[in-house]
Amino acid sequence: MSLYTWLKTATVGAAVVLATASATTANAAPAPAAEPSASSAAAVVTLRYDDSRAGGWEAAIAAGVASWNANVDNVKLVEAAPGTRAEIVIVATTGWPQATLGPVRPGRQVRVELGSQAVSQGYDKTRIAAHELGHSLGLPDTKPGPCSQLMSGSSAGTACVNAIPNATEQARVESAYANGAASRFVTDGRTLVDAP
């Protein structure tokens, strides 16, 4: 057999094998989508917040909570039913915003103070609320920092209205609450005051 004949035969044979494999793959039924397992659903840590003493901040708190819930999967913030104990107690004050540094875990309690002094200086209420909730979830300040970093807080200036955690901030919270891990963590407990 000449080299030409051998190459032609090999090429035709390879084409037949590839065509058969492609047809078999194309006709195969698609694999069913994986359903979330009970263990992955159970791994989400639910933290309750009480904003009953945060008059005037309700819309900003709701927006801050929505931002965190939309951007992390391992922990969810929900409003506490009246009369139930909340892990995050949010109150309105006249000073600078401040919060207990977490990560808070179920059964423990931290405090968030949303201070009107920051608002009177021109800082955005929703950014303040989301930033202080970030402390409760275990994120320290990253000052000075750009507006794209939620935890840069007041160092980003009064023009900054970003209330969305960036990818690094999201990853740190996801890591803290991975597989329900917050139950093993000790809350830091320091109070972080967010004055410029």
Secondary structure as a PSIPRED ss2 file (coil, helix, strand):
# PSIPRED VFORMAT (PSIPRED V4.0)

   1 M C   1.000  0.000  0.000
   2 S C   1.000  0.000  0.000
   3 L H   0.000  1.000  0.000
   4 Y H   0.000  1.000  0.000
   5 T H   0.000  1.000  0.000
   6 W H   0.000  1.000  0.000
   7 L H   0.000  1.000  0.000
   8 K H   0.000  1.000  0.000
   9 T H   0.000  1.000  0.000
  10 A H   0.000  1.000  0.000
  11 T H   0.000  1.000  0.000
  12 V H   0.000  1.000  0.000
  13 G H   0.000  1.000  0.000
  14 A H   0.000  1.000  0.000
  15 A H   0.000  1.000  0.000
  16 V H   0.000  1.000  0.000
  17 V H   0.000  1.000  0.000
  18 L H   0.000  1.000  0.000
  19 A H   0.000  1.000  0.000
  20 T H   0.000  1.000  0.000
  21 A H   0.000  1.000  0.000
  22 S H   0.000  1.000  0.000
  23 A H   0.000  1.000  0.000
  24 T H   0.000  1.000  0.000
  25 T H   0.000  1.000  0.000
  26 A H   0.000  1.000  0.000
  27 N H   0.000  1.000  0.000
  28 A C   1.000  0.000  0.000
  29 A C   1.000  0.000  0.000
  30 P C   1.000  0.000  0.000
  31 A C   1.000  0.000  0.000
  32 P C   1.000  0.000  0.000
  33 A C   1.000  0.000  0.000
  34 A C   1.000  0.000  0.000
  35 E C   1.000  0.000  0.000
  36 P C   1.000  0.000  0.000
  37 S C   1.000  0.000  0.000
  38 A H   0.000  1.000  0.000
  39 S H   0.000  1.000  0.000
  40 S H   0.000  1.000  0.000
  41 A H   0.000  1.000  0.000
  42 A H   0.000  1.000  0.000
  43 A C   1.000  0.000  0.000
  44 V C   1.000  0.000  0.000
  45 V E   0.000  0.000  1.000
  46 T E   0.000  0.000  1.000
  47 L E   0.000  0.000  1.000
  48 R E   0.000  0.000  1.000
  49 Y E   0.000  0.000  1.000
  50 D E   0.000  0.000  1.000
  51 D E   0.000  0.000  1.000
  52 S E   0.000  0.000  1.000
  53 R E   0.000  0.000  1.000
  54 A C   1.000  0.000  0.000
  55 G C   1.000  0.000  0.000
  56 G C   1.000  0.000  0.000
  57 W C   1.000  0.000  0.000
  58 E H   0.000  1.000  0.000
  59 A H   0.000  1.000  0.000
  60 A H   0.000  1.000  0.000
  61 I H   0.000  1.000  0.000
  62 A H   0.000  1.000  0.000
  63 A H   0.000  1.000  0.000
  64 G H   0.000  1.000  0.000
  65 V H   0.000  1.000  0.000
  66 A H   0.000  1.000  0.000
  67 S H   0.000  1.000  0.000
  68 W H   0.000  1.000  0.000
  69 N H   0.000  1.000  0.000
  70 A H   0.000  1.000  0.000
  71 N H   0.000  1.000  0.000
  72 V C   1.000  0.000  0.000
  73 D C   1.000  0.000  0.000
  74 N C   1.000  0.000  0.000
  75 V E   0.000  0.000  1.000
  76 K E   0.000  0.000  1.000
  77 L E   0.000  0.000  1.000
  78 V E   0.000  0.000  1.000
  79 E E   0.000  0.000  1.000
  80 A C   1.000  0.000  0.000
  81 A C   1.000  0.000  0.000
  82 P C   1.000  0.000  0.000
  83 G C   1.000  0.000  0.000
  84 T C   1.000  0.000  0.000
  85 R C   1.000  0.000  0.000
  86 A C   1.000  0.000  0.000
  87 E C   1.000  0.000  0.000
  88 I E   0.000  0.000  1.000
  89 V E   0.000  0.000  1.000
  90 I E   0.000  0.000  1.000
  91 V E   0.000  0.000  1.000
  92 A E   0.000  0.000  1.000
  93 T E   0.000  0.000  1.000
  94 T C   1.000  0.000  0.000
  95 G C   1.000  0.000  0.000
  96 W C   1.000  0.000  0.000
  97 P C   1.000  0.000  0.000
  98 Q E   0.000  0.000  1.000
  99 A E   0.000  0.000  1.000
 100 T E   0.000  0.000  1.000
 101 L C   1.000  0.000  0.000
 102 G C   1.000  0.000  0.000
 103 P C   1.000  0.000  0.000
 104 V C   1.000  0.000  0.000
 105 R C   1.000  0.000  0.000
 106 P C   1.000  0.000  0.000
 107 G C   1.000  0.000  0.000
 108 R C   1.000  0.000  0.000
 109 Q C   1.000  0.000  0.000
 110 V E   0.000  0.000  1.000
 111 R E   0.000  0.000  1.000
 112 V E   0.000  0.000  1.000
 113 E E   0.000  0.000  1.000
 114 L E   0.000  0.000  1.000
 115 G E   0.000  0.000  1.000
 116 S H   0.000  1.000  0.000
 117 Q H   0.000  1.000  0.000
 118 A H   0.000  1.000  0.000
 119 V H   0.000  1.000  0.000
 120 S H   0.000  1.000  0.000
 121 Q C   1.000  0.000  0.000
 122 G C   1.000  0.000  0.000
 123 Y C   1.000  0.000  0.000
 124 D C   1.000  0.000  0.000
 125 K H   0.000  1.000  0.000
 126 T H   0.000  1.000  0.000
 127 R H   0.000  1.000  0.000
 128 I H   0.000  1.000  0.000
 129 A H   0.000  1.000  0.000
 130 A H   0.000  1.000  0.000
 131 H H   0.000  1.000  0.000
 132 E H   0.000  1.000  0.000
 133 L H   0.000  1.000  0.000
 134 G H   0.000  1.000  0.000
 135 H H   0.000  1.000  0.000
 136 S H   0.000  1.000  0.000
 137 L C   1.000  0.000  0.000
 138 G C   1.000  0.000  0.000
 139 L C   1.000  0.000  0.000
 140 P C   1.000  0.000  0.000
 141 D C   1.000  0.000  0.000
 142 T C   1.000  0.000  0.000
 143 K C   1.000  0.000  0.000
 144 P C   1.000  0.000  0.000
 145 G C   1.000  0.000  0.000
 146 P C   1.000  0.000  0.000
 147 C C   1.000  0.000  0.000
 148 S C   1.000  0.000  0.000
 149 Q C   1.000  0.000  0.000
 150 L H   0.000  1.000  0.000
 151 M H   0.000  1.000  0.000
 152 S H   0.000  1.000  0.000
 153 G H   0.000  1.000  0.000
 154 S H   0.000  1.000  0.000
 155 S H   0.000  1.000  0.000
 156 A H   0.000  1.000  0.000
 157 G C   1.000  0.000  0.000
 158 T C   1.000  0.000  0.000
 159 A C   1.000  0.000  0.000
 160 C C   1.000  0.000  0.000
 161 V C   1.000  0.000  0.000
 162 N C   1.000  0.000  0.000
 163 A C   1.000  0.000  0.000
 164 I C   1.000  0.000  0.000
 165 P C   1.000  0.000  0.000
 166 N C   1.000  0.000  0.000
 167 A H   0.000  1.000  0.000
 168 T H   0.000  1.000  0.000
 169 E H   0.000  1.000  0.000
 170 Q H   0.000  1.000  0.000
 171 A H   0.000  1.000  0.000
 172 R H   0.000  1.000  0.000
 173 V H   0.000  1.000  0.000
 174 E H   0.000  1.000  0.000
 175 S H   0.000  1.000  0.000
 176 A H   0.000  1.000  0.000
 177 Y C   1.000  0.000  0.000
 178 A H   0.000  1.000  0.000
 179 N H   0.000  1.000  0.000
 180 G H   0.000  1.000  0.000
 181 A H   0.000  1.000  0.000
 182 A H   0.000  1.000  0.000
 183 S H   0.000  1.000  0.000
 184 R H   0.000  1.000  0.000
 185 F C   1.000  0.000  0.000
 186 V C   1.000  0.000  0.000
 187 T C   1.000  0.000  0.000
 188 D C   1.000  0.000  0.000
 189 G C   1.000  0.000  0.000
 190 R C   1.000  0.000  0.000
 191 T E   0.000  0.000  1.000
 192 L E   0.000  0.000  1.000
 193 V E   0.000  0.000  1.000
 194 D C   1.000  0.000  0.000
 195 A C   1.000  0.000  0.000
 196 P C   1.000  0.000  0.000
